Amino acid sequence: MSAVVDEIAQLFADRGKEAYLGERVSIADHMLQTAEAATRDGASPDLVAAALLHDVGHLLHTMPADAADHGVDTVHEEVGARWLSMAFTESVTAPIRLHVAAKRYLCATTSDYMAVLSPASVHSLMLQGGPMTPDEAAAFESVAHSADAVRVRRWDDEGKVPGRSVPAFEHYRPLLEVQSRG
């Protein structure tokens, strides 16, 4: 058994029960729904792991749950990717680190994307820099794993349905054990 997977399981069990920043699901429910969407889409094991863990930064940081209401971006994508990089490869952590940038990118390049976002996602978008400029979008496209981050972001948008039945964290434990280095 991997110690880091045990730590992640404990985070899901403890802090994962908390409300997900203005959404009608818990943080754990959101991440599990996102992983299920990736699985349903036939994603690689690395991307299923990234989808499952994309918001682990919310479970790690010590800022108040309502930080966004006070104009504070918790930079959860950086917090999570940095912590996970001790045990997972870049093919897992880079889409996590880039999933907020992917939201900004999609808002800039896809005309109807803003309509897909929940009110909480629109609010956090403004704290995260708003839609990208054309130059930022072009630069984002050239970054390794940016296309994977866009996929994770799209699954992220599907993971906010109250009461949706999806596999529990333990279902993904074997996948995470294989993906982790410790």
Disulfide bonds with the S-S distance in Angstrom:
none
